[in-house]
């Protein structure tokens, strides 16, 4: 089966946003089971020009073997937000099937696309592959939050899934790759995933790209530098003198983050976070993405 | 000139000479500046992620694992097609793939040094020099390390598996060297550890070798995060 035919089979949703009468408007919206889009008529201030789309999965999550493809097209100067109503639960894999969720988005010139979902939570033995591909113009703006929690930690499920693979690729107009990132956590290949992430329960990536987001990027860099500089101490020499009196290791930071600038003009930022609680990441996102309220109409993660 | 009794033609001499080149490429004496980089170890120590010898060993294994998953595809592809077009293509993809600014800069600095040294040292491969000159000042080539390493290995006649194993070797060599300079382990302990980890490195090589660059991925998110913290260190020994 050719790619186009495969796509048609898998296509569960598509949305096109264009300027109509000077306002970002949904000119095309399609979704079918198990995916559903909810597009409220008004979100936040009516002065802001932004379309908010809530993506829901029937059944509250992604079931083993689900194959979901969504295509979005955002016209020049438009603003669109894609978010969820709760964390995306990926249920256990049946017969080793892998669930796939693929998003392809085309973002126009001077447009802003914000993908700000709740985190993904993979249950024990789940197999999940997520791919997000963005085709952007040189002055497009992107906010992408992609994050995963360790599982149902109340039940003691920590990093107990079989496979999690998350791809985020950004291409410029001429097809040049701007950002190619794949994270793979696979039990079979790595053994114990828990060993790789230690006591951290949440892994997050926050990406901010484009001229409209310079201010938010600068604030983010300052904040992360501030948080980490406090945590990192002067080197204390040889190993094994870093235990306290009780013999326990001096604790690692419960929230760790670092920023990297990328792109030829260095106008993009990617933040990597590892945290021991989901709450601390929600708080971080709330605070750091609050300045987006003026562009989106509502602050993310409130 | 007689090399040995049983050796009476060109290829035998050529393969012996190429061993000298291969060993020189892997020798830490080659001035490529590998020792300016700690692979995130310095930041890991200062954030207490690595506080004892066991954690050091685990850290090194994770670095090797991530090298395998993320960088071996570039070494592999370059070694099987050691030409200008392939090199430039891989360099561009790797620049977009190394999303961690600290490791991206380290890759560029090591790659540039390796290309400069390699084209000067291995003068029997004039294409290295011409490729280098054609790429300097183009503004579009970053001179990333893994593709250049693969390019030189391929040009020296190393097969792809050996090239990838060699890349794993120098990565392990450099992290362990960083550990001694950070005073985490003594020189003898470092040598013992390096030998102990060789079987791990071989398993990791088998797992991740000969993959396409489209499949390049990160498998150690904590490592990526902590390595990115290098710039926040109050006092540091290494550039990354």
Interface residues (C-beta under 8 A of the other chain):
Chain A: X165 X176 X177 X178 X179 X180 X181 X182 X183 X184 X185 X186 X189 X190 X195 X196 X197 X198 X200 X203 X224 X225 X228 X229 X231 X232 X233 X234 X235 X237 X238 X239 X240 X242 X243 X249 X250 X251 X252 X253 X256 X257 X258 X259 X260 X261 X262 X270 X272 X273 X274
Chain B: X42 X43 X45 X46 X47 X48 X49 X50 X51 X52 X53 X56 X58 X62 X65 X69 X92 X93 X96 X97 X99 X100 X101 X102 X104 X182 X183 X184 X185 X207 X215 X216 X217 X218 X219 X220 X221 X222 X223 X224 X225 X226 X227 X228 X229 X231 X232 X233 X234 X235 X237
